[in-house]
Amino acid sequence: LDDALVEPGVVAVFENPSRGFYVVAECEDYIVAALMVTFEWSDWRNATFWWIQSVYVTPEFRRQGLYRRLYNFLRERARSEGSVCGFRLYVERNNLAAQRVYESLGMSASDYLMYEEAVKS
């Protein structure tokens, strides 16, 4: 990752909450797990999907249920918001461990593939 891009990208979320928000887990004043949520409006559902992105758990804190706790926090927050119709995320095809975690939480693989194209200015 390019710090010259990532750092202002993170700051941009804090400066403009319409872009998203972060959820973190701390241990002794250190962030040990984090994820970011961004928003996708669905005209088909007249509601918002929350995209879970930038998931990270520090290696020494993995397999301790931290992601599950962050996800359950998001579930409760989404239910209380009332305008969230679901969660979406992308995962690398070969990251089977992460896929198992997501499935254990009730998520399922989508019928959609993701495509992208970089826009050069």
Residue frames as qw, qx, qy, qz and C-alpha x, y, z in Angstrom:
[[0.000, 0.888, 0.460, 0.000, 0.00, 0.00, 0.00],
 [0.388, 0.438, -0.006, 0.811, 1.12, 3.52, -0.76],
 [0.309, -0.519, -0.522, 0.603, 1.10, 5.57, 2.46],
 [0.044, -0.160, 0.132, 0.977, 0.96, 8.77, 0.39],
 [0.389, -0.232, -0.560, -0.694, -2.48, 7.64, -0.83],
 [0.500, -0.391, -0.770, 0.063, -3.75, 5.66, 2.15],
 [0.267, -0.299, -0.485, 0.777, -3.25, 8.29, 4.83],
 [0.218, 0.102, -0.047, -0.970, -5.24, 11.06, 3.10],
 [0.476, -0.197, -0.707, -0.484, -7.84, 8.42, 2.15],
 [0.427, -0.388, -0.747, 0.332, -8.36, 7.55, 5.81],
 [0.091, -0.263, -0.265, 0.923, -8.45, 11.21, 6.81],
 [0.267, -0.086, -0.436, -0.855, -11.07, 11.85, 4.11],
 [0.464, -0.408, -0.771, -0.157, -13.48, 9.44, 5.81],
 [0.352, -0.458, -0.542, 0.610, -13.11, 11.22, 9.14],
 [0.031, -0.232, 0.028, 0.972, -13.52, 14.63, 7.51],
 [0.502, 0.072, -0.326, -0.798, -16.59, 13.59, 5.50],
 [0.434, -0.047, 0.825, -0.359, -18.82, 11.06, 7.30],
 [0.759, 0.419, 0.078, -0.492, -20.98, 10.63, 4.19],
 [0.470, 0.535, -0.686, -0.148, -18.07, 8.57, 2.83],
 [0.789, -0.094, -0.607, 0.025, -18.23, 6.02, 5.62],
 [0.481, -0.740, 0.320, -0.344, -17.03, 5.23, 9.12],
 [0.442, 0.354, -0.797, 0.210, -14.55, 3.01, 10.94],
 [0.825, -0.497, 0.001, -0.269, -15.15, 0.46, 13.67],
 [0.379, 0.546, -0.681, 0.309, -12.17, -0.61, 15.79],
 [0.854, -0.460, -0.240, 0.022, -11.30, -2.99, 18.60],
 [0.101, 0.786, -0.458, 0.404, -8.74, -1.84, 21.14],
 [0.871, -0.327, -0.297, 0.213, -6.51, -3.62, 23.61],
 [0.587, -0.522, -0.081, 0.614, -4.56, -1.52, 26.10],
 [0.084, 0.834, -0.009, -0.545, -5.06, 1.65, 24.05],
 [0.094, -0.343, 0.716, 0.601, -3.87, 0.03, 20.80],
 [0.751, 0.337, -0.046, -0.566, -6.09, -0.66, 17.81],
 [0.383, -0.272, 0.877, 0.103, -5.88, -4.42, 17.22],
 [0.314, 0.374, 0.828, 0.276, -8.70, -4.83, 14.70],
 [0.188, 0.487, 0.051, -0.852, -10.50, -2.48, 12.36],
 [0.357, 0.410, 0.745, 0.386, -12.87, -2.27, 9.45],
 [0.113, 0.239, -0.068, -0.962, -14.38, 0.51, 7.39],
 [0.359, 0.550, 0.750, -0.076, -17.97, 0.78, 6.20],
 [0.059, 0.169, -0.308, -0.934, -18.96, 2.66, 3.06],
 [0.484, 0.414, 0.532, -0.558, -22.42, 3.15, 1.63],
 [0.012, 0.022, 0.751, 0.659, -24.16, 1.99, -1.55],
 [0.514, 0.244, 0.263, -0.779, -27.67, 3.19, -2.31],
 [0.165, 0.135, 0.937, 0.276, -29.93, 0.52, -3.81],
 [0.414, 0.074, -0.135, -0.897, -32.80, 1.89, -5.85],
 [0.538, -0.094, -0.778, -0.310, -34.16, -1.66, -6.16],
 [0.488, -0.355, -0.740, 0.296, -34.53, -1.90, -2.40],
 [0.169, -0.826, -0.110, -0.527, -34.97, 1.77, -1.52],
 [0.722, -0.683, 0.085, 0.066, -32.33, 1.25, 1.15],
 [0.151, 0.835, -0.526, 0.050, -28.59, 1.28, 1.72],
 [0.946, -0.006, -0.244, 0.213, -26.06, -1.54, 1.63],
 [0.349, -0.855, 0.380, 0.055, -23.13, -1.18, 3.97],
 [0.803, 0.450, -0.350, 0.176, -19.91, -2.29, 2.30],
 [0.718, -0.646, 0.211, 0.151, -17.42, -3.73, 4.78],
 [0.665, 0.662, -0.210, 0.275, -13.91, -2.84, 3.65],
 [0.209, 0.675, -0.519, 0.481, -10.33, -2.61, 4.87],
 [0.870, -0.462, -0.045, -0.166, -10.79, -5.46, 7.36],
 [0.491, 0.496, -0.604, 0.383, -7.66, -6.03, 9.41],
 [0.784, -0.612, 0.026, -0.099, -6.87, -7.91, 12.61],
 [0.029, 0.761, -0.643, 0.079, -3.28, -7.81, 13.87],
 [0.647, 0.211, -0.728, -0.080, -1.72, -11.28, 13.60],
 [0.176, 0.110, -0.835, 0.509, -1.33, -11.88, 17.34],
 [0.402, 0.130, 0.469, -0.775, -5.05, -11.17, 17.86],
 [0.565, 0.136, -0.554, -0.597, -6.40, -13.36, 15.07],
 [0.579, -0.137, -0.797, -0.104, -8.66, -16.35, 15.80],
 [0.135, -0.146, -0.678, 0.707, -9.95, -14.69, 18.97],
 [0.047, 0.667, 0.744, -0.007, -13.34, -13.62, 17.63],
 [0.121, -0.462, -0.081, 0.875, -12.53, -9.93, 17.16],
 [0.130, -0.023, -0.555, -0.821, -13.96, -9.73, 13.65],
 [0.271, -0.474, -0.827, -0.135, -17.11, -11.49, 14.87],
 [0.226, -0.606, -0.480, 0.593, -17.49, -8.86, 17.60],
 [0.014, -0.310, 0.210, 0.927, -17.02, -6.01, 15.11],
 [0.191, -0.178, -0.754, -0.603, -19.53, -7.62, 12.74],
 [0.265, -0.562, -0.775, 0.114, -22.10, -8.13, 15.48],
 [0.133, -0.518, -0.225, 0.814, -21.67, -4.49, 16.49],
 [0.100, 0.125, -0.471, -0.868, -22.39, -3.52, 12.87],
 [0.210, -0.379, -0.861, -0.268, -25.49, -5.73, 12.82],
 [0.208, -0.636, -0.607, 0.428, -26.92, -3.98, 15.84],
 [0.064, -0.458, 0.047, 0.885, -26.07, -0.54, 14.51],
 [0.113, -0.040, -0.678, -0.725, -27.60, -1.35, 11.11],
 [0.209, -0.515, -0.829, -0.054, -30.80, -2.62, 12.73],
 [0.172, -0.654, -0.420, 0.606, -31.10, 0.54, 14.80],
 [0.046, -0.259, 0.319, 0.911, -30.54, 2.75, 11.72],
 [0.533, 0.468, 0.567, -0.418, -33.53, 1.18, 9.98],
 [0.549, 0.739, -0.099, -0.378, -32.46, 2.09, 6.44],
 [0.031, -0.536, 0.818, 0.205, -29.81, -0.60, 5.94],
 [0.887, 0.161, -0.087, -0.424, -30.89, -3.54, 3.79],
 [0.989, -0.022, -0.001, 0.148, -27.72, -5.61, 4.06],
 [0.380, -0.736, 0.454, 0.328, -23.97, -5.95, 4.16],
 [0.851, 0.512, -0.055, 0.100, -21.62, -6.57, 1.28],
 [0.367, -0.754, 0.475, 0.266, -17.91, -7.14, 1.10],
 [0.772, 0.530, -0.347, -0.051, -15.33, -8.44, -1.27],
 [0.692, -0.531, 0.485, 0.065, -12.73, -11.05, -0.43],
 [0.193, 0.566, -0.730, -0.331, -9.82, -12.46, -2.38],
 [0.859, 0.103, -0.337, -0.372, -10.78, -15.72, -4.05],
 [0.696, 0.185, -0.648, 0.248, -7.91, -17.61, -2.40],
 [0.096, -0.345, 0.574, -0.737, -8.56, -16.30, 1.13],
 [0.571, -0.270, -0.732, -0.255, -10.52, -19.34, 2.22],
 [0.338, -0.251, -0.678, 0.602, -10.06, -18.67, 5.94],
 [0.151, 0.145, 0.144, -0.967, -11.78, -15.29, 5.65],
 [0.494, -0.090, -0.546, -0.671, -14.54, -16.80, 3.51],
 [0.496, -0.274, -0.816, 0.109, -15.24, -19.39, 6.21],
 [0.134, -0.257, -0.498, 0.817, -15.48, -16.66, 8.83],
 [0.307, 0.082, -0.151, -0.936, -17.92, -14.62, 6.72],
 [0.556, -0.151, -0.699, -0.423, -20.04, -17.71, 6.04],
 [0.394, -0.252, -0.791, 0.395, -20.07, -18.62, 9.74],
 [0.030, 0.257, 0.337, -0.905, -21.63, -15.21, 10.40],
 [0.449, 0.573, 0.608, -0.318, -24.46, -15.83, 7.94],
 [0.273, 0.679, -0.306, -0.609, -23.03, -14.21, 4.83],
 [0.804, 0.217, 0.541, 0.122, -23.12, -16.07, 1.52],
 [0.340, -0.144, 0.516, 0.773, -21.34, -15.73, -1.79],
 [0.402, 0.586, 0.126, -0.693, -23.12, -13.37, -4.15],
 [0.741, 0.442, 0.486, 0.137, -24.20, -14.18, -7.68],
 [0.310, 0.949, -0.058, -0.019, -22.32, -11.09, -8.84],
 [0.778, 0.040, 0.006, 0.627, -18.73, -10.80, -10.03],
 [0.158, -0.882, -0.030, 0.443, -16.82, -7.61, -9.46],
 [0.653, 0.482, 0.208, 0.546, -15.29, -5.71, -12.38],
 [0.247, -0.853, -0.057, 0.456, -13.19, -2.61, -12.22],
 [0.615, 0.553, 0.131, 0.546, -11.32, -0.19, -14.41],
 [0.424, -0.486, -0.134, 0.752, -8.84, 2.40, -13.23],
 [0.285, 0.908, 0.271, 0.145, -9.66, 5.92, -14.38],
 [0.606, -0.108, 0.020, 0.788, -6.58, 7.89, -15.26],
 [0.050, 0.928, 0.261, -0.263, -6.76, 11.65, -14.94]]
